[in-house]
Amino acid sequence: MMLLTVFVYFALLMLVSRLTSRRSDNDAFYRGNRHSPWYVVAFGMIGASISGITFVSVPGMVANADMTYMQTCLGFILGYFAVAFILLPVYYKHNLTTIYSFLQKRLGNRSYRTGATFFLLSKMTGAAARFYVVCFILHRFVFADMGVPFALTAVAMVALIWLYTRRSGIKTLVWTDSLQTLCMFAALVLIIYNVVDDMGMSVGEAVRAIVADSHSRMFVFDDWMSRQNFWKQFLSGIFIVIVMTGLDQDMMQKNLTCKSLADAKKDMCTYGFAFVPANLLFLALGVLLMMMLGRYGMQMPAKGDDLLPMFAASGMLGNGVVVLFTIGIVAASFSSADSALTAMTTSFCVDMCGKPDDERLRKRVHVCMAVVFILCVLLFELVNSQSVLDAIYTLCGYTYGPLLGLFAYALITKRGVNDRVVPAIAVASPVICFAADWLTSHYTSYRFGYELLMLNGLLTFIGLWATSLKAGKTGEDYS
């Protein structure tokens, strides 16, 4: 049943791809010919921003952190407004294909290549690590019993993504993301309904039970040392969106397909608001699953990520939930991995090779990116260590800090830079942050959380300022 579900779902994606790939060229692959309806982009971006690992991880967060993740989600709203009214006008003003081209215009070639390199490294490792977790879950609960090796599962999944994105890239993804968002949230709502029904509750009773549960705590104002402190989470949410959406080619590429800046702003603000109810549903499901653990006298799994799969994929809630779980996790994982593959292809062709019009190069790079992506996924399986995966996620978080510093410097100041030392500054900043994190964790009671991102960006900004040229290299104000 689950295998059939995957095949039917993929057939729908191929149908959408075929319908959207007529008369495709590089402009369609990179920018969707700038004809995407803003409301379609906004709806699809919700699913693209929620990866497969989010689909299984957020419900499990309530076990250790209750619903405090909502504090970060509230910060997301202000972050999306900052992207809409500060960054998008810059990108549209210069008619950019990749957002890192702005660094070339404002700071120089090495700054430009440094930004693009940090994006490619962080996106390849981060996206592959997330996709590995999803492949592992699908293989464990779907394909392992059929005797299918993990390597074949990973190769097949990435090959499917390459197949429906190879012709029209971002033009296709705008529409497939909408389909995937619809499937993901339909699956989530129906899973919640099945859980509520299994517990013999009405919807109103379930809402009241969630509110009364101890795991429904959302706000922490009284503990400044806690990683769940409101101001840490809220401010970090703002900067997470600015960096991981506004300064990420993967996330911005779809927004740059809108017909106008006004449409792009409406798209950004709309799906920014949608994140609060979307994540509230995931956390509410987590509280309900914790209730079910107590109801059936079951032990909490060792990892929070296993909470939803334990119930959904085991058949405890019926075969319908097994199918819904499969649809939800495949939709969430495909919508994030396909855009990552497309964005990396775009950035490499435009930023590294400087050949945005070479269609043959673009097709070759797209294949190469898919192969490297597969190799990274298989490497994570070979290592098979959760601690290593955690380290990779942490590393990806460090790599966004220099991007924050570079763009902040380029937008806020009019000073030039010593372009030759920019790569060294961008490497030194996360190294210093790592040392600061290690020292504070070993010698004080303070624990860094997402605020390391802000520190990382600040150090990069200070390094650029300290080595800057008094007479700006580019006298023009590009902001």
C-alpha positions in Angstrom: 0.0 0.0 0.0 2.7 2.5 1.0 4.8 1.6 -2.2 1.7 2.2 -4.3 1.1 5.5 -2.6 4.7 6.7 -3.5 4.2 5.7 -7.2 0.8 7.4 -7.5 2.2 10.5 -5.8 5.2 10.6 -8.2 2.9 10.1 -11.2 1.1 13.3 -10.1 4.4 15.2 -9.9 5.4 14.0 -13.4 2.1 15.2 -14.8 2.6 18.6 -13.3 6.1 18.7 -14.6 5.0 17.8 -18.1 2.3 20.5 -18.1 4.8 23.2 -16.9 7.8 22.3 -19.0 6.7 23.3 -22.5 9.0 25.7 -24.3 11.4 25.7 -21.4 14.8 27.4 -21.4 17.4 28.6 -18.9 15.3 31.6 -17.9 12.4 29.2 -17.1 14.7 26.9 -15.1 16.3 29.8 -13.1 13.5 32.4 -12.8 10.3 30.8 -14.1 10.2 33.5 -16.8 9.0 35.8 -14.0 5.4 34.8 -14.5 4.5 32.9 -11.3 1.2 33.9 -9.6 2.2 35.2 -6.1 -0.6 33.2 -4.3 0.7 30.0 -5.9 4.3 30.8 -4.8 3.1 31.7 -1.3 1.1 28.4 -0.8 3.9 26.3 -2.2 6.6 28.0 -0.1 4.9 26.8 3.1 5.6 23.2 2.1 9.0 24.0 0.8 10.0 25.6 4.1 8.8 22.6 6.1 11.2 19.7 5.3 10.6 16.0 5.8 12.6 16.1 9.0 10.4 18.9 10.3 7.3 16.7 9.6 8.6 14.1 12.0 10.7 16.2 14.4 8.4 19.1 15.4 5.7 16.8 17.0 8.5 15.1 19.0 9.8 18.5 20.3 7.0 18.6 22.9 8.6 15.8 24.9 11.5 17.9 26.0 10.6 21.5 25.1 6.8 21.5 25.3 5.3 24.0 22.7 8.0 26.6 23.2 9.0 26.4 19.6 6.0 28.7 19.0 8.2 31.5 20.4 10.5 31.1 17.5 7.6 30.9 15.0 6.3 34.3 16.3 9.8 35.7 15.5 9.5 34.3 12.0 6.7 36.7 11.2 8.9 39.8 11.8 11.7 38.1 9.9 9.5 37.6 6.8 8.4 41.2 6.9 12.1 42.2 7.0 12.9 40.1 4.0 9.8 41.5 2.1 10.6 45.2 2.7 14.4 45.2 3.0 15.9 42.4 0.9 13.3 41.8 -1.9 13.4 45.5 -3.1 17.2 45.1 -3.5 16.9 41.9 -5.4 14.2 43.2 -7.8 16.0 46.5 -8.3 19.0 44.8 -9.7 17.0 42.1 -11.6 19.0 39.3 -10.0 19.0 35.7 -11.0 21.0 34.7 -7.9 21.0 36.8 -4.8 24.7 36.6 -4.3 25.2 38.6 -7.5 24.4 41.6 -5.3 27.7 41.0 -3.3 29.6 41.3 -6.6 27.9 44.6 -7.4 28.5 46.0 -4.0 31.7 44.5 -2.6 33.7 42.6 -5.3 34.3 39.3 -6.9 35.9 37.5 -4.0 33.1 38.6 -1.7 30.6 37.4 -4.3 32.3 33.9 -4.7 32.6 33.6 -0.9 28.9 34.1 -0.4 28.0 31.6 -3.1 30.5 29.1 -1.8 29.2 29.2 1.8 25.7 28.7 0.3 26.7 25.7 -1.8 28.5 24.0 1.1 25.8 24.6 3.7 23.0 23.7 1.3 24.6 20.5 0.0 25.4 19.1 3.5 22.3 20.4 5.2 19.8 19.3 2.5 21.5 15.9 2.1 21.5 15.3 5.9 17.8 16.2 6.2 17.0 14.0 3.2 19.0 11.2 4.7 16.8 11.2 7.8 13.7 11.0 5.6 15.2 8.3 3.4 16.1 6.3 6.5 12.6 6.6 7.9 11.0 5.6 4.6 13.4 2.7 4.2 12.9 1.5 7.7 9.1 1.6 7.6 8.4 0.9 3.9 11.2 -0.6 1.8 13.3 -2.6 4.3 10.7 -5.4 4.6 10.8 -5.7 0.8 14.5 -6.4 0.9 15.4 -3.2 -0.9 18.8 -1.9 0.2 19.1 1.6 1.5 21.4 2.7 -1.3 18.7 1.9 -3.9 16.1 3.8 -1.9 18.3 6.9 -1.8 19.3 6.7 -5.5 15.7 6.1 -6.5 14.4 9.0 -4.5 17.0 11.5 -5.8 16.5 10.2 -9.3 12.8 10.9 -9.1 13.5 14.5 -8.0 16.0 15.0 -10.8 13.5 13.6 -13.3 10.7 16.0 -12.7 12.9 19.1 -12.2 15.4 18.6 -15.1 13.6 20.5 -17.8 12.0 23.5 -16.2 13.5 23.7 -12.8 12.0 26.5 -10.7 9.1 27.0 -13.2 7.9 23.4 -12.4 8.7 23.7 -8.6 6.4 26.6 -8.1 3.5 24.3 -9.1 4.7 21.0 -7.6 5.4 22.7 -4.3 1.7 23.8 -4.2 0.6 20.2 -4.8 3.1 18.9 -2.2 1.9 21.5 0.4 -1.7 20.5 -0.2 -0.8 16.8 0.3 1.3 17.5 3.3 -1.3 19.5 5.2 -4.2 17.2 4.2 -2.2 14.3 5.6 -1.4 16.3 8.8 -5.0 17.3 9.4 -6.3 13.8 8.7 -3.7 12.2 11.0 -4.7 14.5 13.8 -8.4 13.6 13.1 -7.6 9.9 13.3 -5.6 10.3 16.6 -8.5 12.3 18.1 -11.0 9.7 16.9 -8.9 6.9 18.3 -8.9 8.6 21.7 -12.7 8.9 21.6 -12.7 12.7 21.7 -14.5 15.3 19.7 -12.5 18.1 18.2 -13.6 20.5 20.9 -12.6 18.0 23.6 -9.2 17.5 22.0 -8.6 21.3 21.9 -9.4 21.6 25.6 -7.3 18.6 26.5 -4.3 20.0 24.6 -4.7 23.4 26.4 -4.9 21.7 29.8 -1.9 19.4 29.2 1.4 20.3 30.8 3.2 20.0 27.5 1.1 22.9 26.0 3.4 25.5 27.7 4.5 28.0 25.1 6.3 30.9 26.8 9.4 31.0 29.1 10.1 34.4 30.5 11.7 33.5 33.9 14.9 31.6 33.0 17.5 33.6 31.1 19.9 30.7 31.0 17.4 28.4 29.3 17.7 27.9 25.5 13.9 28.2 25.6 13.8 31.7 27.0 11.3 33.8 25.0 13.6 36.6 23.9 16.3 34.1 22.8 13.8 32.2 20.7 11.9 35.2 19.4 14.9 37.2 18.3 16.5 34.1 16.9 13.4 33.4 14.9 13.7 36.8 13.2 17.3 36.3 12.2 16.8 32.6 11.2 14.3 33.8 8.6 16.4 36.7 7.4 19.4 34.4 6.9 17.9 31.0 6.0 15.2 32.5 3.8 16.3 36.0 2.7 20.0 35.1 2.2 19.4 31.6 0.9 19.2 31.2 -2.9 17.1 28.0 -2.4 14.3 29.9 -0.6 14.5 33.1 -2.5 14.6 31.7 -6.0 10.8 30.9 -6.1 10.0 34.4 -4.7 12.1 35.9 -7.6 9.7 34.3 -10.1 6.8 36.6 -9.2 5.7 39.1 -11.8 6.6 42.2 -9.8 8.1 43.3 -6.5 4.6 44.1 -5.1 3.5 40.5 -5.8 6.7 39.1 -4.2 6.0 41.2 -1.1 2.4 39.8 -0.9 3.8 36.3 -1.3 6.4 36.7 1.5 4.0 38.3 4.0 1.3 35.8 3.4 3.3 32.6 4.0 5.1 34.3 6.8 1.8 34.6 8.7 0.9 31.0 7.8 3.8 29.6 9.7 2.2 30.1 13.1 -0.9 28.0 12.5 1.1 25.4 10.5 3.6 24.8 13.3 0.8 25.0 15.9 -0.8 22.0 14.2 2.4 20.0 14.3 3.0 20.8 18.0 -0.7 20.0 18.8 -0.2 16.6 17.2 2.8 16.1 19.4 0.8 16.8 22.6 -1.9 14.3 21.4 0.7 11.6 20.8 2.1 12.2 24.2 -1.4 11.6 25.6 -1.6 8.4 23.6 1.6 7.2 25.2 0.1 7.5 28.6 -3.2 6.0 27.4 -1.6 2.8 26.1 1.1 2.7 28.8 3.9 3.0 26.2 7.4 4.3 26.7 8.6 7.5 25.0 11.0 6.5 22.2 14.7 7.3 22.8 14.5 10.0 20.1 11.7 12.5 19.7 11.9 12.1 15.9 10.5 8.5 16.3 7.3 9.6 18.1 5.1 10.2 15.0 6.6 7.4 12.9 6.1 4.9 15.9 2.4 5.5 15.8 1.8 6.4 12.1 3.9 3.8 10.3 3.3 0.9 12.7 -0.4 0.6 11.8 -1.6 1.3 15.3 -4.0 4.0 14.0 -5.1 2.0 10.9 -3.8 1.6 7.4 -5.3 4.9 6.4 -2.8 6.7 8.7 0.0 4.7 7.3 -0.8 6.0 3.8 -1.3 9.5 5.1 2.0 9.4 6.9 3.8 8.3 3.7 2.2 11.1 1.7 3.0 13.7 4.3 6.7 12.7 4.7 7.3 12.2 1.0 5.6 15.6 0.1 7.6 17.4 2.8 10.9 15.8 1.8 10.5 16.3 -2.0 9.4 19.9 -1.7 12.6 20.8 0.2 15.1 18.6 -1.7 13.9 19.4 -5.2 14.3 23.2 -4.6 17.7 22.6 -3.0 18.9 20.7 -6.1 17.6 23.4 -8.4 19.1 26.3 -6.4 22.5 24.7 -6.2 22.5 24.1 -10.0 21.5 27.7 -10.5 24.2 29.1 -8.1 27.0 27.0 -9.6 26.2 27.9 -13.2 25.6 31.6 -12.6 27.9 32.4 -9.6 30.8 30.0 -10.1 30.9 29.4 -13.8 29.5 32.8 -14.9 27.5 31.2 -17.7 23.8 31.8 -17.1 22.9 31.2 -20.8 24.7 27.9 -21.3 21.9 25.3 -21.4 24.2 22.4 -22.0 26.3 23.3 -18.9 23.1 23.7 -16.8 22.0 20.2 -17.7 25.4 18.7 -16.9 25.6 20.6 -13.6 22.1 19.5 -12.6 23.1 15.8 -13.1 26.4 16.3 -11.2 24.6 18.0 -8.3 22.2 15.0 -8.1 25.1 12.6 -8.0 27.0 14.5 -5.3 23.7 14.8 -3.4 23.3 11.0 -3.5 26.9 10.4 -2.4 26.4 12.7 0.6 23.2 10.8 1.6 25.1 7.5 1.3 28.0 8.9 3.3 25.6 9.7 6.1 24.3 6.2 6.0 27.8 4.8 6.1 28.7 6.9 9.2 25.3 6.1 10.7 25.8 8.3 13.7 23.2 10.7 15.1 26.0 12.7 16.8 27.7 13.3 13.4 24.4 14.4 11.9 23.9 16.8 14.8 27.4 18.2 14.1 26.5 18.6 10.4 23.4 20.6 11.3 25.5 22.7 13.7 28.0 23.3 11.0 25.3 24.4 8.5 24.1 26.9 11.1 27.6 28.3 11.4 27.9 28.8 7.6 24.9 31.2 7.5 26.6 33.6 9.9 29.1 35.0 7.3 26.3 35.5 4.8 24.4 37.5 7.4 27.6 39.7 8.0 28.3 40.1 4.3 24.8 41.2 3.4 24.4 43.4 6.5 27.7 45.2 5.7 26.7 45.7 2.0 23.3 47.0 2.9 24.0 49.2 5.9 27.3 50.8 5.0 28.6 52.6 2.0 32.2 51.6 2.7 34.2 49.3 0.4 36.1 46.2 1.5 39.5 44.7 1.1 38.2 42.0 -1.2 41.2 39.8 -0.8 40.7 39.2 2.9 37.0 38.6 2.8 37.3 34.8 2.5 39.6 34.7 5.5 37.2 36.8 7.6 34.2 34.6 6.5 36.1 31.5 7.7 37.5 33.0 10.9 34.1 34.2 12.2 32.5 30.7 12.6 35.8 29.3 14.1 35.7 32.0 16.8 32.0 31.2 17.4 32.8 27.6 17.8 35.5 28.4 20.3 33.2 30.7 22.3 30.5 28.1 22.4 33.0 25.4 23.7 34.4 27.7 26.3 31.1 28.9 27.7 29.7 25.4 27.8 32.7 24.1 29.7 33.3 27.0 32.1 30.0 28.7 32.7 26.3 27.8 33.0 25.3 29.7 29.9 24.3 27.7 26.9 24.3 29.2 23.4 21.3 28.5 21.2 20.3 30.1 18.0 21.9 33.3 19.1 25.2 32.0 17.8 24.0 32.9 14.4 23.7 36.6 15.4 27.2 36.5 17.0 28.6 34.9 13.9 27.1 37.6 11.6 28.3 40.4 14.0 31.9 39.1 14.0 31.9 38.9 10.2 30.5 42.5 10.1 33.2 43.7 12.5 35.9 42.0 10.5 34.8 43.6 7.2 34.6 47.0 8.9 38.0 46.7 10.5 39.7 45.9 7.1 37.4 48.2 5.0 38.5 50.9 2.7 37.7 54.4 3.9 36.9 55.5 0.4 34.2 53.1 -0.7 35.1 50.9 -3.6 31.7 51.4 -5.0 30.6 55.0 -4.3 27.0 54.2 -5.3 24.5 53.3 -2.6 23.1 49.9 -3.7 20.6 49.5 -0.8 
